[in-house]
Amino acid sequence: MQTDMERGQQGEQMRLLNPANLPDAPSFPNRWLFTGGGLGAGLAIGLALALWMELRDKSIRTEQDVLAAMELPMLVSLPWVNPDSVARNGNGRFRIRAKPSDEKERTVDV
């Protein structure tokens, strides 16, 4: 069978009718569409992941969180100390530098 086909093709001549044309731009994928879609999907996934992690976080951050978690009244509240008013002693401890007006408020007149 193959020999019959070869005999039939001996007299045939082939020639190029129209050369192939390269396109000016690719028809698929549309780079701008994929770039925008990837950026939007990445932002949406990132925001969803951040929200999910924030909702799962059970850490205590405020006084109300402590009261809700322990269901006990608050006994002691520590005041906020300004770092500028703290001085380091030679023995590695910290000492709060008091202003004379603060010292006056702490004294008790008898």
Residue pairs with C-beta under 8 A, 6 or more apart in sequence:
60 66
60 69
63 74
63 77
66 74
67 73
67 74
81 96
85 96
85 97
86 94
86 95
86 96
86 97
87 94
87 95
87 96
87 97
88 94
88 95
89 95
